């Protein structure tokens, strides 16, 4: 069922647990304060927003993102020469890996991880290339009270080494240029369960891409608990699946979701344009 806001921005849920397709808005022009307020509320309610049939220049995409806050530059991948905040994420037909594959939350190896990511479809394969999302608020709420009480107060180490260190897979596309940045400098601790700064909701905050261990536990204890949490966090009942089309723009809340870019389109080219909005220190 579609939900109509006072600003005539319509939000149709994508699934029973997260995601909404937004209609009634053209992101290529400046949004009114009323329109933005409706979109922002939908973002907090649904965690993932999908806008179809948009015609966006990099500048228009940036202008939309800046309504949510200051834009970030990726520490390991070079952005556009004219707009360093903009990443052109391209998978060439002969690439063997894609950028963003595997379940993860963006840049949790930063002391202040990005609030949200905004991706625009420039050139899409004829099939495949969907993105999966998992609601980490729902995943936390599904845990037993005993498990919740055990997780309260725990922290985990997040590192860029697995993805961007020697042998890492995230910058191996032929069309994307890595920055010469030392991954060893990007290791931080964050709460295992974080509180959303705008909604007050509690969410799991570990991911397979960047979380390496749970702190102050023996190695086998940390490995066992982390394995359980990573599997639980992405169970099917917490997820939705997005099928891309050219001109689709998607924004997701990194404080409340994980995502997984599927690589099931080998032999085809995929080009999406990404910006991210700076966030805060998880608490």
Buried (B, 14 or more C-beta within 10 A) or exposed (E): EEBEBEBEBBBBBBBEBBBBBBBBBBBBEEBEEEBBBBBBBBBBBBBBBBBBEBEBEBEBBBBBBEBBBEBBBBBBBBBEEEBEBBBBBBBBEEBEEBBBBBBBBBBBBBEEBBBBBBBBBBEBBEEBBBBBBBBBBBBBBBBEEEBEEEBEEBBBBBBBBBBBBEEBBBBBBEEBEBEEBEBEEBBBBBBBBBBBEEBEBBBBBBBBBBBBBBEEBEEEEBEEBBEEBBEBBBEEEBBBBBEBEBBBBBBBBBBBBBBBBBBEBEEBBBBBBBBBBBBEEBE
